[in-house]
Structure formats: C-alpha cells, structure tokens
Amino acid sequence: MSTPEPDHSHQISQRDPRDRSAEIMDGLERGERYAVTRDGHHIGDLVPVRRRRGTVSRAEFAAVSRGMPYMDDRKHREDTDHHVNDGLHDSYDRAYGRGEFAEDEE
C-alpha cells in the first residue's frame, strides 16, 4: 500500500526539525504531513504514525462483514484435509518412514 504524497504546503528544510521541533511535532499529532527538502530537493517525508484502534463496534464489524464472501467451513475443512498431510510435519516420523534410522536390535 503506497503512502500519499505529503501536502507540499508543509514543506520543510532538513534544518527545520531541529529548529522548529515542537511546532512540527504538534503538527504531526494533528495529522499533518511534511515534505523534507535539502538544497531544494525532496529527500523524504515526515508522516504521523497510524494509530491502531483497540476495538471495533459490533455495527462496524457487521457492516464490513456483509461484503465478505460466504465460506462453507465444512468444505474448507475437507479441502484442507485433502491437501495437507499432517504426518509430513514431524521430521523424525519422515526419517523413520524412509528407514534412515536403524531400529535397535534386541
């Protein structure tokens, strides 16, 4: 996902973060974005951190879920069982199955 270009009305030089740090940090907290320049050339962006939401309301979840395709859980499990061999995930079982380990002779 690409990040949109900062608003160029908030163009700052490489020295501005040092000289105007409080003002720029306040702007970032308000959601403002800054294009940083050096010798008149755009060299980077200062962008606010995207805040994670802790919870989603039931109504919002339901609204988003309405657009999701239906998934048949039984069909999904059948497909998974058909394509995944759980026995292949134990390296010792695989090695014993190929006869790579000699059984103890008693």
Secondary structure, 3 states (H helix, E strand, C coil): CCCCCCCHHHEEECCHHHHCHHHHHHHHHCCCCEEEEECCEEEEEECCCCCCCCCCCHHHHHHHHCCCCCCCHHHHHHHHHHHCCHHHHCHHHHHHHCCCCCCCCC
